[in-house]
Each structure stands twice: as C-alpha cells, then as structure tokens.
Amino acid sequence: MTADQEPRRTPRHVEVRGGTWDSFRGWGTESEDRTRATVPWIGLVLVALGLLFLADEFLPAIRVASSLVFLAIGVGLIGLWLVRRRTAALYAGALITALAVPSVLRDLGIVAGGGWTTLSLGVGFLFIALVRYTEHGGWGWQAWVGGILVLVGGASTTEAFARLGWPVLLVLIGLFIVLRGNIRPGGTRRW
C-alpha cells in the first residue's frame, strides 16, 4: 500500500466528565469556575512561607516553630507515601524531614556545630535506599550518596570519626570494587 491508499485514521475524541483542574484555582466544574471566585492556593502557600521566613529572621522564638512546621511537612509527606506509595512523596518527605531535623535539634539546643545537616541528609538517602531495597528495586545510587553523606557529615560532627571516616570509606569503596569485579553474571565468584 502506498501512502495514498492507506486508510485514514480519525483521531478519537476523549471527554472527561465531572470537572476540570486549574492549577491556580483547584478542582471544580466549569460552571462553578464561572460563578464562584476560588482561592489561588499556590499563592497562599507562598505568602505563608514568606511570612514564616520573615518572622524567623526577626523573632528568634519563632525559629523553633518554623523548624517544627517543616518537620511536620516532611513527616506528613512520608505518611502520604505510606498510604499512596508515590515515589515523589517518599523523596520529598525523606529529604524535607532530613533537612528539618538538624534545625529542630539545633534550635532546641540538643546539638551544636556543623555537619549535622549533611549527616541527616545521608540518613535520608539511606532511608530511601532501604525502601527501594525492600520493594525489590535494589539499593540504587541513593545508598552510595547516603553512605558518603553519612561519612562526611559524621566526620564533621566528631573528631574521632573525622580521623577514621575517610580511611573506612576508602576501604569500603575498594572492597565493593573488588567484590563486584569478581562476581559473574550468574552470581558465582570467579575465584
């Protein structure tokens, strides 16, 4: 068949009934959107975050509250992941929680010094790697990033870890390379 002889396909019309989504106004039917003014939720969230950051700068007592708000957002996203199993909620929840925990601990006077955010992010990535592994997805790059961040962050938090962390990291990377190179695709060792 030539191009002139091929039957023409007509595009199918797909209709979604029940409502429309407007990213600035939310979910609603067309008639509701025309008759009722809706709230621009994204704008309200941005205003609330901006006010929270401004209050954090000018009122030190608010600092603990703002850290707790971000911790609650992170934990809430992890809860959403537990219910709906959405990958984006897992990553966002783990990383926001990892960024919020050191701030809360610092604001409460439990920890001091640097390296805690890096250590916490490493733990967050290791959590993601553990979730991937338990869901039969393998460890993934998240385990490597998490492990490196835990070692670097831990090295920054304690002096003993600073002296031992890098040599241990080099040994672990070297062992991984040696063992990975000596395993055949069928799972048997070459030795």
Secondary structure as UniProt FT lines:
FT   TURN            3..5
FT   STRAND          20..22
FT   TURN            23..25
FT   STRAND          26..28
FT   HELIX           30..35
FT   HELIX           41..58
FT   TURN            60..61
FT   HELIX           62..84
FT   HELIX           87..107
FT   TURN            108..109
FT   HELIX           116..134
FT   TURN            135..136
FT   HELIX           140..157
FT   HELIX           159..181
FT   TURN            185..186
//
